[in-house]
Amino acid sequence: MIDKMLYLSTQDLIDLADPVDYVNATREAYRERGFGAPSNAPSALATEDPKTDLTGYMSMLPEMGYMGYYVYSVGGPGRDGWFICPLWDINTGKMVAILDGSYWNPLKTGASSAVASEFLSRENSKTVGIIGTSRVSYGALQTLSVVRDINEVKVYSRKSQNRESFSTTIENELGFDATPVDSSDEAVVDVDILVTATVASDPVFDGSKLEPGIHVNAMGQSGHERELDIEAICKADKYVPDLRERVFAHGVQERLRMAGGFLAAYNAGRIGENHIYAEIGDIVSGRIPGRTNSEEITIFDSTGVGVETVACAVMLYEKALEKGIGNELPITSYKNATPGTK
């Protein structure tokens, strides 16, 4: 017997949900994770010739009723990327949907930093420094505004034209007072929240510049490439990763997605494993407190995992069902496709 699943293209997904929907789904998923919902560390395969990467990660969210896998490739002369997210019903194991994962990637990634900021930044946070002017940077600002009353943003990118155009865009589209700055140091000082979302190979700011009370969302590089220097890691009163197991990585494939900044400080003998305060899910679930005073320096270190990704896919899938959006595709179970199988 041939069954049906739903395919949701980028065109189906554009404007299907608001930033608040992504934040709410992500918050709920990390609450589940805090109580034990399974999720694995991202792993990647790579070749040098041709230079191509294949990355994937999965999560199961029993309370939401779904499980999913996010997989994407990056390759070709322009290093472009292609993303998909299959989604299954956790009670039956049936695949129910495949989502084109490109459009909403910045929003689901941004939503994880927004949830972290909700629990780790000061409640009266209003100013943001942002290093990097990618789509993920834009998504982070969209979702941060859901949890904090942001009114001022300082923007740094290595290219002056990028920081100037990005500042103009977020002023016009998001309503922030945005100022392009000439150095990463300027983006770090006198802000409540710092966001890094880059493809840089080396640390993107001087960690010694972090001031008491700041919260950092490190959302870009991983593996041996890192956005956070040793000083930033050591200054953190609370270092919080998306998944504890991602920090050290347990296999060759996982090392491409490990927390390189933390490991640099660890390997230098500056910190121990107990410098990991908690997973973000432990905090969202209420099992471990988040920020407890206004002077703490907090860091959320994330490169994207299955928790927020699957949750946002579920949210989009259910909205699509409500609105009758998407295209049905045939799918056949193993037993139905295999003659003589009982």
N, C-alpha and C positions, 0 to 999 in steps of 0.2 A: 504494500500500500504506500502510495506517495503522499507525503504530508506537505505542509507549507511552512515557510518561515518568511520574515519580513526583511527586505533590504532597504536601508535608509541611506540615501546619497547625501552629499554635501548640500545640494539644493533643498532637500527635504529638511535638513537640520538647521539651516540658517534661520535665525530668529525664532526657532521653535521654543527656546527657553531663555529666560533672563538670567543675569549674573546671580541673583538671589536664589534661583532654582539650583544652580550649580553648587553654591555654598551650602545650602540646606542639605542637598544629597550627600555632599562630601562630609559634612559634620556628622550626619547620621551613620555613614559608613565607618568613620573612624571611631565613633562610639562603639559600633559592633566589633571593630578590630580590638578595641580595648578590653572587650570581654571574650576574646579568643577567636574571632572570625579568621579563617585561614587565609594567608596571603604570602606569596614567596618573593624573595629578592629578585629584581630584574636580572636577566642574563643576556649576554650578547655574543654573537659570532661575528668574526671579521676576517676579511682577506685584504692583503696589501695590493695585489695586482690581479683583478681590478680592485680599487679601494672601495669596498662595500661592507656595510654593517647590517646585521639583522638582530633586532632586539625584541624581547617579549617578556611579559609578566602577567600573572593571573591572580585572581582573588575569588573567594566564595563568601557570599553575604546571606546567611541563612534567614535572617529576619526579613530582609528584602525579598527573598525567594529566588535569587538568581546567582549565577556564577559566570565569570567571563575571562577572556584572554585578550590582551592588547598586544599587537605585534606590528612592527614597522621596520622598513628598510630605508637606508640612506646610501645613495651611490650615484654613479654616473659622473660625467664631467662637471656638472654644476652642483654636485652633492645634494640633490633634491631628495625629498622623503615621501613615502607612501605609508599610510596608516590604516589599519582596520581593527574592529573590535567585534568578535563573535560573542554572542550572549546565549546562555542556556538557562532553562528552568531548573532550579536546583532540586526540586522534588521529583521530577520525572527524568531529568537528564536530557530532555529534548532541546535541540537548538531552536531558538525562537527568533533570532535576528542576527544580522550582520550590519554593523554601522561603519560607514566611511569615517575614519577617525581623524581626518586632517583638520577640518574646520573648528571643532570644539576642543582640540588639544590645548590651546592657550587658556581657554576658560576653565577646563578641569584642572590644569596645572596651577593656574592662578587661584582656584578655589581652595586648594590644599594650603597655600600660603595665607589665604584669608582666614581659614579656620585656625591655623597656627597663631596668627596675629590676634584673633579673638581671645585666645587663652594665654598668650605670652606677651603681648604688647600692653602698654599702659592704656587704661580705658579712655583716657582723654587724648590719645594720640591723634595728631592732626597733620603732621608734616612727614613727608616721605622722601627719601633719597633713592634714586633708581639708577643702577649701573647696567647699561645695556638697553637697546631700543628695539628689541624684537617684538614679534607678535605676542610672545609669552609675557614680556614686560607690560604690554598693553592689557593683556588679560589679567595680570596681577593687579593693576590699578582698577580695572572694572570691578573685580571681586573684593578688593580691599575696601572699596567704598561702601560695600554692603555691611561690613562689621565695624568700621571706624569712620568718623566724620572728617574725612580727609579734605583739606582745603589748599594745601601747598605742596608742590612737588619740585625737587631739584633733579635735573636730568644730566647724566654724564654718559657719553659714548666717546670712543677714541676719535671718531670722525665728527668734526664740528657741524657739518651739514646734517648728519643724522640726529644729533641732539637738538638742533634747532628745529628741524621739521617735526620731530617727535613731540617737542614741547608745544608747538603750534597745534598739532593734532589733538593732543589730550586737553589743551585749553578749549578748543572749539567743540570737541565731541564729548568730553567728560566734565567740563566746567571747572577744572582745577586751575589754580594760579601756578603756572609752570615756568621754571627758569632754567635755561641751559647753563651748565657750569663747565669750567675749563679743566677741572681735575677731579679724580675720584675722591681726593681728600675733601673737596668742597661738598661732594654729595653725601659724605659720611657724617660730617660735623653738623650739630644743631638740627638733627632730625630725630623723630620718634621711632620711625621704622625705616630700615634699609632693605632694598630688594636688589639682588644681583641675578641677572638672567642673561648670560653671555655664552659665547663659544670660545672664550679665551683659554689658552693653554696654561697660563700661570695666574697666581692670585691677582685679583683686580682692585684691591685696595689695601692700605696699610692697617692691619688689625690693631696696632697700638693707638689709632685714632678713635676707636670705639669709645663712646662716652657712657657713663652710668645711665641706666634706664633705657638704652636703645634695644630694639628687637631687630634681628636680622633674619631675612628669608633668603637663603642661598638656594637658587632654583636652576642653576645652569649646569656647569660641568661636573663630571664625575670621573672615577677611575684615577689614572695618573695625572690627568688634567684637573685642575682645581681652581675654584674661585676664592677660597678662604686660605689665608696664610696661617702659619703656626701661632702667631700672636693673637689672631682673632679667636682661634679655637681655645687657647689657654685663658683668654680674658673672659670667656663665657662662663657665667655662673650656672647657667642651665643650657646644656647642649642637647638638643632634641632631634633625632632623626625620624624619618617617616617609618622605617622598619629597622629595628636593632640589627637584624642579621645582614642588612645591606652594608653596614658600616665596615665590617671586616671582610665579608664575602667568604664563601666556603668552597668555591670552585673556580677553575680557570675562566669560565664564561662569565661568572659573576664579577670578576675583578675589573671588568671594563665599566662596571656601574657602582663600584665601591665608593665610600666616602673618602676621597683622596686627601682632603684637608685635614680631617681627623687623623687619618693614618700617618700623615707627615709629622704631626705633633706627637703621636704615639711612638713612632719609630725613632724620633729624636729624644725620647725619654722624658718629654715634658709633661705628659699626662698618662694616666692608666685607663683601663677599660671602664673603671667606675666613674670616669668623667662623663659617660653617657648618662644623662639624668633620667630619661624615660623615652619611650616611643610617644609620638603625638597621640596615638589612640589611648594610651594609658591616661593621658591628661584629659582628653575630650570625654572619656567615660567617667571621669571623676574619681578614678582609683588613685591617682597621684595628683597633687595640686599643680597648677600652672605657675604663673607669676605670683609671688607672694609679697614683693615690696617694690617700690617705685625705682630703686637704684640698681636692680639686677640687670645684667647684660644677658640677653637670651638669644639663642640661635636655633632656627629651624632649618635643618639640612635635608633637602629633598630633590630628587631628580625625576620624580613621577613614579608611582607604583600602582599596583592593581586596585588598591582600596578605593581611591577617589575615582579612578577611571571606570571601573565596573559600576560604581554607584551612579556616576553621571550618565553612563550608557543606559542603565535601568530607567533613570528619570526621563531621558530622551525617548526611549522605546515606549514607555507608558504614555507619554504625551502624544507620540505619533499614533498610537492605538486610539486614543480619545478623539483625535482629529481626523482619523482615516487617512493618514499620510504614509507614503512608502509603497513599495512594489513587492508583491508576494512572489517567492521563488520556490520551486519544488525541492524537497529534501526527503531522503529515504533513510530509514534506520538500518542498522547492520543486519538485523534479523530479516527484515523485509527485502533486503537486497541480496541475501544469500540463500539460494535454494537449499532446502533440506534442513535449515537451521530451526531449532525449536527453542 
